[in-house]
Amino acid sequence: MPALSSVLVPYAAYLRIYEPLTAFPEPERSHWARYARREGTPTAQDELRRSLADLLPTPPVVVRVHESADAFVTDVDGVVCVCPWRTRLRGWLALEELSAQLPGALLDAALPRVVREQAAADFAQWRQENPDARPWIRTAVWGVPVGWFVLFADEEREYTAAGPSLRYRTPMVQARRRLARGLRTLREAIDEGPLTESLVDVGRWLEEFHPRSLVELDYGGLVHALPGDALAEDRSAADAAEGIAALRSGDGEGAAEAYGRLTERWRAVRDRQFAN
């Protein structure tokens, strides 16, 4: 598909879990071990191209018939860790979210109702057979949920101007510790709200994975929705940490300032979604 070779990753960010090979049962563990030894493992751009190719037929293939056998691979202190794509499962989950976000008429124009209904029926049957299945990757479009930043520290920020790219990486134990502290602070300082609910949801997800996993927040295609200077100066994880620290010390004004910077930064990105 040469026509897709220049397609950019959409305006989406990703929260990924890389698990050590020991976390996987056989024969999956051996599959990933062989996979990790290959040269030229696929990238996020490759996954996007494959997904777009599935939408070209008539009717479009909104969810693959077979699950992807690909993964992202990284080395953590000499330990091979993999993040399975699980494209089919993520496709089903994304379709559920899409149905709740967009009007029926718009959905029907983009994805025929009969295709969506068949995908939903397939997912329901698959869920009965795989009740404990979960994705290794979460996706957010036109922004990054504030709760995701709570998992990371500013010194874990990795920014590259050429590209560009921006990501955070942290050990699972650190992500869980920061989330627990942040959640405790929020519950002591303010009433239950969207941020608290977001942290509870992410916390439950993190508990599903091996304690020696790596957690990664990748800005993905959002780097193209932020002006160069704004991306270079983006310290969202630092703002989230500052806001929680202020709440912990009883500094409501300081917390409001930190979260104000966060919300204003990402509101500007979301507003671009509806710009001509």
Secondary structure, DSSP 8 states (H G I E B T S, - for coil): -GGGTT----SEEEEEEEEEGGGS-TTHHHHHHHHHHSSS---HHHHHHHHHHHTSSSS--SS-SS----EEEEEETTEEEEEE--HHHHHHHHHHHHHHHS-HHHHHHHS-HHHHHHHHHHHHHHHHH-TT---SEEEEESS--HHHHTT--GGGEEEETTTTEEEEEEEHHHHHHHHHHHHHHHHHHS-S-HHHHHHHHHHHHHTTS-TT-EEEEE-GGGGGTS-HHHHHH--HHHHHHHHHHHHHTT-HHHHHHHHHHHHHHHHHHHHGGG--
